[in-house]
Amino acid sequence: MTYLRPSMHHHLTVALSVFAVLGACNGKNKDAPSESARKSADIEIEPMAKPAKDERKPTGTPRPQSKLAVTVDGKPVEMATALAWKHWDGMVKLTASSVPVGCDEVTGDMRWLHDGEVTFDLDLAYGLQPDGSLKPEQRYIYFEGMTLQKTAPVTATGDGTPGQPTTVDVELETTSAKGKKLTVKGTIDALGCAAKPRKDAPALPPEQPAKITIAGKTFPVRFAKFSKSGDVPSVKLFTGAESCETAAFATPSEVTVDLTWFPSGKGQVSQVDLGGSLVSRAADQTFDKKKLVVKPPPTGAGEIELAGDIEVAGYPLKLEGKVTVTECAK
């Protein structure tokens, strides 16, 4: 049966996870998602040829996870190996399996599950802290057709470098699409894999003449999006490959800044939301509004100028320069 990796978080996670569940739940369905389903996910996935039975043997070398206790519905399962690699979305992906799978099997978007195999994935990120340091965080957990988003600090070493160990201390519970309960406790000791760079990833948009400096690290603004909810306008600043059109494998922003104007704010920014792959989402309405100036206050597409030196959710944040704001078609 086919197995669709839960690597396409952000705009593709929900749609493609559903496809993975459908494929895994129906042993007779060995094709890729239907044409209409592919279009709804805004991605083309080629059918995966079924290998000959004698070619479906695990390709990896056993790496027994002696410090990891795993149970499924209360029954212990020995993990035969664990692998890690740097993913296109900036995270480090780890997979643990009850069979010795190889790097060539797991680093793509899809793979075959071996008979009786028990496997789960965990996404590791190094989150930016207010003091400028980077600390490991657990972000996503995947088990048998179900993705759980759970950001939490963890103890970890390594970053998926090929041939090197990446370790993560975990204690988690999650449930599969079929209702199976997975419990994991202990240390994942994963060997790093070399993952091929994506050739189908869209290019980053050009840098605009504006910068975001957060916790001492500076990022160029590449896209600015205007939106309005009722009479409340907002502008979101992106540092990645996002645009009005959803694109598969677009490099996500490491940092985003969402500026919102309430009618009572008299033209001043009322709320600042931080996000991105480096920053756990945080909202703050207590910053010094006098130290953040955006002119003119946005009413739609156009150019605005940013000038701010504030603290948001404990993060020192500077905004400077001019950005061209886009209002996307609804």
Wavefront OBJ file of the C-alpha trace (Angstrom):
o trace
v 0.000 0.000 0.000
v 1.165 3.569 -0.610
v 2.221 5.847 2.197
v 2.190 9.600 1.728
v 4.731 11.313 3.940
v 3.208 13.952 6.234
v 5.840 16.415 5.169
v 3.607 18.889 3.376
v 2.480 20.910 6.365
v 1.031 24.392 6.023
v -1.355 24.603 3.032
v -1.130 20.947 1.930
v -1.259 19.001 5.182
v -4.997 18.538 5.519
v -5.753 17.610 1.924
v -2.843 15.237 1.448
v -3.205 13.607 4.862
v -6.760 12.730 3.861
v -5.417 11.077 0.703
v -2.910 9.119 2.789
v -5.671 7.901 5.080
v -7.828 6.810 2.165
v -4.949 4.919 0.571
v -3.920 3.267 3.838
v -7.458 2.281 4.812
v -8.249 0.609 1.478
v -5.843 -2.165 0.612
v -7.243 -2.316 -2.926
v -6.526 1.329 -3.653
v -2.890 1.471 -4.720
v -3.172 4.457 -7.040
v -2.361 8.084 -6.376
v -5.258 10.434 -5.475
v -7.921 10.991 -8.138
v -7.633 13.792 -10.677
v -10.243 15.902 -8.888
v -8.554 15.289 -5.543
v -5.176 16.315 -6.906
v -6.618 19.528 -8.266
v -8.214 20.376 -4.933
v -4.804 19.985 -3.282
v -3.143 22.100 -5.986
v -0.472 19.457 -6.602
v 0.189 16.673 -9.068
v 1.283 13.314 -7.650
v 2.379 10.622 -10.052
v 1.105 7.063 -9.478
v 3.705 5.004 -7.636
v 4.678 1.775 -9.347
v 4.363 -1.289 -7.152
v 7.773 -2.914 -6.786
v 8.255 -6.630 -7.198
v 7.746 -8.520 -3.954
v 11.407 -9.484 -3.664
v 12.340 -5.797 -3.987
v 10.228 -4.703 -1.029
v 12.725 -5.690 1.621
v 13.894 -2.959 4.026
v 17.050 -1.320 2.682
v 18.516 0.013 5.932
v 20.844 -1.214 8.613
v 19.270 -1.974 12.015
v 19.734 0.781 14.603
v 17.814 -0.608 17.610
v 16.182 2.088 19.733
v 17.093 0.689 23.140
v 16.285 3.951 24.962
v 12.841 4.291 23.402
v 9.665 2.662 24.724
v 6.820 2.465 22.177
v 3.394 0.904 22.598
v 0.403 0.671 20.267
v -2.862 0.105 22.133
v -0.774 -0.836 25.154
v 1.290 -3.499 23.367
v 5.088 -2.923 23.254
v 6.674 -2.465 19.837
v 10.447 -2.581 19.342
v 11.753 0.127 17.049
v 14.402 -1.330 14.734
v 15.745 1.971 13.457
v 15.368 5.751 13.386
v 16.427 8.184 10.667
v 16.566 11.983 10.384
v 16.979 14.456 7.531
v 16.688 18.152 6.765
v 13.372 18.829 5.102
v 12.517 21.344 2.387
v 10.300 23.299 4.807
v 13.252 24.031 7.124
v 12.428 21.470 9.789
v 14.303 18.313 10.714
v 12.162 15.254 10.147
v 12.660 12.082 12.170
v 11.071 8.723 11.500
v 11.187 5.630 13.697
v 10.202 2.200 12.389
v 9.817 -1.349 13.592
v 11.720 -2.503 10.492
v 15.190 -1.304 9.381
v 14.116 1.081 6.629
v 16.774 2.953 4.655
v 17.286 6.597 3.780
v 16.316 5.919 0.183
v 12.920 4.670 1.370
v 11.896 7.478 3.696
v 13.191 10.805 2.366
v 10.728 11.089 -0.533
v 7.092 12.168 -0.459
v 5.727 8.614 -0.687
v 6.913 5.109 0.173
v 5.710 1.557 0.634
v 4.903 0.335 4.127
v 6.289 -3.092 4.896
v 3.989 -5.830 6.124
v 3.306 -5.373 9.829
v 5.414 -2.215 10.044
v 4.776 0.281 12.848
v 6.188 3.735 12.194
v 5.754 7.319 13.317
v 7.268 10.674 12.353
v 8.238 13.695 14.408
v 9.201 17.147 13.157
v 11.935 19.008 15.011
v 12.594 22.726 14.684
v 15.069 25.053 16.305
v 12.961 27.956 17.510
v 14.322 31.468 17.847
v 14.329 32.727 21.431
v 14.068 36.383 22.557
v 17.783 36.376 23.457
v 18.720 35.314 19.917
v 19.498 31.699 20.770
v 17.930 28.706 19.029
v 16.288 25.983 21.095
v 14.832 22.661 19.887
v 11.063 22.314 19.666
v 8.780 19.453 18.731
v 6.330 20.699 16.079
v 4.396 17.857 14.395
v 3.742 14.169 15.078
v 2.417 11.792 12.426
v 1.016 8.308 13.002
v -1.013 6.188 10.567
v -2.877 8.868 8.672
v -3.151 11.469 11.412
v -1.003 14.585 11.903
v -0.930 16.235 15.317
v 0.450 19.759 15.621
v 2.010 20.144 19.048
v 4.720 22.711 19.663
v 6.682 21.986 22.819
v 10.301 22.426 23.961
v 12.377 19.254 23.883
v 15.908 18.154 24.672
v 17.649 17.408 21.393
v 21.028 17.281 19.677
v 21.873 17.324 15.985
v 20.073 18.647 12.933
v 19.753 15.736 10.514
v 23.275 16.093 9.090
v 23.928 13.016 6.909
v 25.832 10.284 8.737
v 25.564 12.033 12.098
v 23.224 11.257 15.005
v 20.207 13.385 15.869
v 18.648 12.661 19.246
v 15.358 13.843 20.719
v 13.885 13.108 24.146
v 10.150 12.570 23.738
v 7.104 11.761 25.797
v 3.949 11.771 23.742
v 0.610 10.157 23.018
v -1.396 10.400 19.818
v -4.143 8.502 18.023
v -4.195 7.216 14.440
v -6.941 7.762 11.897
v -8.230 4.291 12.809
v -8.245 5.032 16.529
v -5.039 3.234 17.474
v -3.250 4.803 20.427
v 0.491 5.395 20.132
v 2.550 6.054 23.252
v 6.220 7.005 23.006
v 8.659 7.726 25.812
v 12.437 7.953 25.859
v 15.136 9.002 23.397
v 14.983 8.742 19.629
v 18.520 8.163 18.340
v 18.311 8.806 14.598
v 21.010 8.563 11.936
v 21.167 11.477 9.499
v 20.175 10.957 5.861
v 21.034 12.919 2.740
v 17.806 14.193 1.193
v 17.784 15.328 -2.435
v 16.942 19.020 -2.904
v 13.599 19.695 -4.540
v 13.741 20.709 -8.179
v 10.060 21.680 -8.221
v 10.217 24.308 -5.455
v 9.242 27.817 -6.597
v 11.927 30.466 -6.447
v 11.963 32.964 -3.618
v 10.409 36.332 -4.554
v 12.870 39.228 -4.823
v 13.676 41.142 -1.663
v 11.718 44.319 -1.061
v 13.484 47.379 0.388
v 12.342 46.521 3.917
v 13.725 44.410 6.735
v 12.527 42.607 9.852
v 15.055 42.323 12.665
v 13.977 40.039 15.486
v 16.150 38.980 18.426
v 19.155 40.372 16.569
v 18.554 38.384 13.352
v 17.616 40.237 10.166
v 15.339 38.969 7.391
v 14.268 40.661 4.140
v 10.578 41.206 3.457
v 9.641 39.388 0.238
v 5.842 39.677 0.201
v 3.232 41.796 1.973
v -0.458 40.862 1.935
v -3.388 43.147 2.710
v -6.616 41.720 4.085
v -9.701 43.071 5.810
v -12.177 41.515 8.214
v -15.182 43.752 8.501
v -13.737 47.189 9.174
v -10.442 45.813 10.567
v -7.541 45.941 8.064
v -4.271 44.048 8.426
v -0.991 43.609 6.579
v 1.092 40.458 6.903
v 4.806 40.576 6.106
v 6.446 37.407 4.772
v 10.116 36.476 4.449
v 9.621 33.256 2.442
v 8.125 32.199 -0.878
v 4.463 32.765 -0.028
v 2.295 34.626 -2.523
v -1.376 35.047 -3.426
v -1.285 31.716 -5.233
v -0.806 28.590 -3.126
v 2.237 26.761 -4.481
v 3.432 23.282 -3.571
v 6.812 23.145 -1.805
v 7.087 26.929 -1.446
v 9.757 27.718 1.139
v 7.846 28.914 4.204
v 8.725 32.149 5.940
v 11.152 31.871 8.800
v 9.497 34.935 10.301
v 6.128 36.604 9.643
v 4.768 39.798 11.166
v 1.030 40.500 11.089
v -0.018 44.124 11.726
v -3.648 44.911 12.556
v -5.457 48.249 12.832
v -8.574 48.504 15.018
v -10.968 51.403 14.272
v -10.368 52.749 17.778
v -6.620 52.914 17.128
v -6.872 56.221 15.236
v -4.433 55.082 12.551
v -1.934 53.426 14.875
v -1.135 49.707 14.701
v -3.292 48.011 17.353
v -1.917 44.463 17.367
v 1.217 42.627 16.269
v 1.277 38.865 15.692
v 4.540 36.994 15.175
v 4.861 33.676 13.377
v 6.967 31.650 10.961
v 9.031 28.485 11.138
v 11.527 30.076 13.550
v 9.041 31.756 15.867
v 6.252 30.105 17.814
v 3.073 32.038 17.156
v 2.588 34.860 19.636
v 0.134 37.760 19.843
v 0.783 40.885 21.887
v -1.250 44.045 22.333
v 0.934 45.687 24.981
v 3.800 46.997 22.843
v 4.626 50.704 22.803
v 2.426 51.938 19.958
v 4.304 55.236 19.780
v 7.430 53.372 18.677
v 5.795 51.744 15.656
v 4.803 53.931 12.719
v 3.270 52.672 9.471
v 2.349 55.318 6.913
v 0.032 55.684 5.309
v -2.296 53.332 7.222
v -3.197 50.724 4.591
v -6.569 50.669 2.856
v -5.636 48.187 0.140
v -2.822 47.560 -2.314
v -0.055 50.146 -2.419
v 3.194 51.210 -0.811
v 3.666 51.715 2.920
v 6.666 52.736 4.975
v 7.625 50.929 8.183
v 9.540 52.363 11.131
v 9.464 50.557 14.449
v 11.645 49.487 17.342
v 9.438 47.644 19.838
v 9.203 44.559 22.019
v 6.559 41.969 21.162
v 5.942 38.890 23.314
v 9.407 39.340 24.785
v 11.100 39.596 21.368
v 12.963 42.781 20.391
v 11.541 43.653 16.966
v 12.593 46.253 14.407
v 10.724 47.041 11.191
v 12.222 49.384 8.616
v 11.872 50.274 4.966
v 9.177 50.372 2.299
v 7.014 47.502 1.108
v 4.573 47.122 -1.745
v 1.385 45.636 -0.341
v -0.675 43.235 -2.448
v -4.403 42.655 -2.065
v -5.087 39.135 -3.274
v -8.191 38.286 -5.281
v -10.859 36.503 -3.242
l 1 2 3 4 5 6 7 8 9 10 11 12 13 14 15 16 17 18 19 20 21 22 23 24 25 26 27 28 29 30 31 32 33 34 35 36 37 38 39 40 41 42 43 44 45 46 47 48 49 50 51 52 53 54 55 56 57 58 59 60 61 62 63 64 65 66 67 68 69 70 71 72 73 74 75 76 77 78 79 80 81 82 83 84 85 86 87 88 89 90 91 92 93 94 95 96 97 98 99 100 101 102 103 104 105 106 107 108 109 110 111 112 113 114 115 116 117 118 119 120 121 122 123 124 125 126 127 128 129 130 131 132 133 134 135 136 137 138 139 140 141 142 143 144 145 146 147 148 149 150 151 152 153 154 155 156 157 158 159 160 161 162 163 164 165 166 167 168 169 170 171 172 173 174 175 176 177 178 179 180 181 182 183 184 185 186 187 188 189 190 191 192 193 194 195 196 197 198 199 200 201 202 203 204 205 206 207 208 209 210 211 212 213 214 215 216 217 218 219 220 221 222 223 224 225 226 227 228 229 230 231 232 233 234 235 236 237 238 239 240 241 242 243 244 245 246 247 248 249 250 251 252 253 254 255 256 257 258 259 260 261 262 263 264 265 266 267 268 269 270 271 272 273 274 275 276 277 278 279 280 281 282 283 284 285 286 287 288 289 290 291 292 293 294 295 296 297 298 299 300 301 302 303 304 305 306 307 308 309 310 311 312 313 314 315 316 317 318 319 320 321 322 323 324 325 326 327 328 329 330
